[in-house]
Amino acid sequence: MFETTIAGSLPKPAWLAKPRMLWAPWQLAGDALVEAKRDATVLALKEQEDAGIDIVTDGEQARQHFVHGFLERLDGVDFGRRVTMGIRNNRYDAEVPTVTGPIRRAGSVHRFEAEIARAHTRRSLKFTLPGPMTIIDTLADEHYGDKSSLAMAFAAVLNEEARELAAIGVDVIQFDEPAFNVYMDDVVQWGIAALERAAEGLECKTAVHICYGYGIKANIDWKSTLGAEWRQYEAIFPALAASRIDQVSVECAGAKVPINLLGLLKGKDVLLGAIDVASERIETPEEVIATIERALTFVAPERLYPCTNCGMAPMDRSVAIGKLAALSAGAALARERFGSQHR
C-alpha cells in the first residue's frame, strides 16, 4: 500500500552534465561519456533506494532530454536540420530536429541504461518513454503533414522499444504526455489511440504521466495564467479511464488541481503527485501525508502510489534527494495511519 515512485528524471551529477538546466550539455565525450552515463545510472538507483523509493527508475541519466534522447536513435529524424519553434502551444521556444522521412527505429534506443538498471536493483523498475503526442509537439515535420499520422508512426516505434524494455525485465513502462494538458481535444480525438498503440501487447504495467511541466520559469509563468482552479484534467480523465492504460500519473502538490477530479479515474492506479518540483522547498512528511489523505476520498488506497509531480532534471541534486526522502517518509506515515482502516 502507498508504494512510492518518481515521475522519471533526476538531476545529473555535475561531472556528467551541466547542472540545473534542461538540454544540459554533456561534460564528457566518447568512451568516458559512456562510462559516466553508466555510473550515473547506478548512482541514481542507489540514491532512490537510500531515500526509500519503492518503484525506482534509471533517473534518465543517459539521455540529454526525455524526448530528444529517444529521437536521436531513430531514422527519419534529422538533428542536422534544427529549427526554433514554440512547443506546448507556444509556451516556450525550443530548438528541435525535423522529420524528413519515414520514422523507423534504427536499433535499440534505451537498452543500455535499462539493462544497467535491471542488473543493479532488485526493486520494481519503471522506465519512461515520451508519449506520441508530446513527441510530435517537440519537433518539426516536413514529411507526414498530418499530426495524427505522425503520432501513429511514432507510436509504432515506441511499441517496438517498449516491448524490448519489457523483455529486459522492466516492470512498468510509462509514457510521458505533458502535451495531454495542452491539446485536450486532440487527446480525445486521436491522442489516446496513439498512446494505446504505443502500449499495445505489453504484459508489464503501463502508465501515462500528465503534468503541468518541469519547474522552469516558462511553466511556472503559464501556471499563473490558469486561474483559481486548474481543470485541464477534467477534459481527458474520462477518456483515460476508458483506455487500456493501467496507471495515470498526475500533478497535485502545490497545484490548483481540484482533488475531486481524481474520481474521474475510476478503475485506474493513480500516481499521485505529492512533491512539488516547481519549488526548491523540501516538503515535510506531514505535507505529503496531507496530500495522500485528500486523495483517499476519491482513490482506493490500494490504487494510490505517492509520486513526484514531474521530472526533477533541472533541480538542485541535494534538494531532489531531500524531496525523495520526504516522499518516502510521508508514505510511511500514511501506511501507519490508514493501513489498519483498509485491511
Stockholm file with secondary structure:
# STOCKHOLM 1.0

chainA/1-343         MFETTIAGSLPKPAWLAKPRMLWAPWQLAGDALVEAKRDATVLALKEQEDAGIDIVTDGEQARQHFVHGFLERLDGVDFGRRVTMGIRNNRYDAEVPTVTGPIRRAGSVHRFEAEIARAHTRRSLKFTLPGPMTIIDTLADEHYGDKSSLAMAFAAVLNEEARELAAIGVDVIQFDEPAFNVYMDDVVQWGIAALERAAEGLECKTAVHICYGYGIKANIDWKSTLGAEWRQYEAIFPALAASRIDQVSVECAGAKVPINLLGLLKGKDVLLGAIDVASERIETPEEVIATIERALTFVAPERLYPCTNCGMAPMDRSVAIGKLAALSAGAALARERFGSQHR
#=GR chainA/1-343 SS CCCCBCCSCCCCCTTTBCSSCTTCCBSCCHHHHHHHHHHHHHHHHHHHHHHTCSEECCTTTTCSSTTHHHHTTEEEEEEEEEEEEEETTTTEEEEEEEEEEEEEECSCSSHHHHHHHHHTCCSEEEEEEECHHHHHTTSEESSCCCHHHHHHHHHHHHHHHHHHHHHHTCSEEEEECGGGGTCHHHIIIIIHHHHHHHTTTCCSEEEEEECSCCSSHHHHHHHTTSCSCCCHHHHHHHHHHTSSCCEEEEECTTSCCCGGGGGGGTTSEEEEEEECTTCCSCCCHHHHHHHHHHHTTTSCGGGEEEEESSCCTTSCHHHHHHHHHHHHHHHHHHHHHHGGGGC
#=GC SS_cons         CCCCBCCSCCCCCTTTBCSSCTTCCBSCCHHHHHHHHHHHHHHHHHHHHHHTCSEECCTTTTCSSTTHHHHTTEEEEEEEEEEEEEETTTTEEEEEEEEEEEEEECSCSSHHHHHHHHHTCCSEEEEEEECHHHHHTTSEESSCCCHHHHHHHHHHHHHHHHHHHHHHTCSEEEEECGGGGTCHHHIIIIIHHHHHHHTTTCCSEEEEEECSCCSSHHHHHHHTTSCSCCCHHHHHHHHHHTSSCCEEEEECTTSCCCGGGGGGGTTSEEEEEEECTTCCSCCCHHHHHHHHHHHTTTSCGGGEEEEESSCCTTSCHHHHHHHHHHHHHHHHHHHHHHGGGGC
//
